[in-house]
């Protein structure tokens, strides 16, 4: 409940709003290059910031949680962004990245994925 969270590529803000509800005494910073999808509805403890996540402007060790969903797959230099995102975590912080599976499905050792 007291975490400081960063949502990268926040889009319409569904995850950022949910995090703000969970962080009853913490805060959430939602960042995207286009914040128009957020609209006027905001949540307490939620700050929306229009910025490019590839510029690396956040202070190291600032966040307890950095989350990105379907963002890195769109970036040509995603490895550098991932490394910077990890540096923005406090010691013991959590980095959550969810992106689509981009390898050829036939290379997977899991039969259900290989059938894709």
Secondary structure, 3 states (H helix, E strand, C coil): CCCEEEEECCCCCHHHHHHHHHCCCCEEEEEECCCHHHCCCCCCCEEEEECCHHHCCCCCCCEEEEEEECCHHHCCCHHHHHHHHHHCEEEEEEEEEECCCCCCHHHCCCHHHHCC
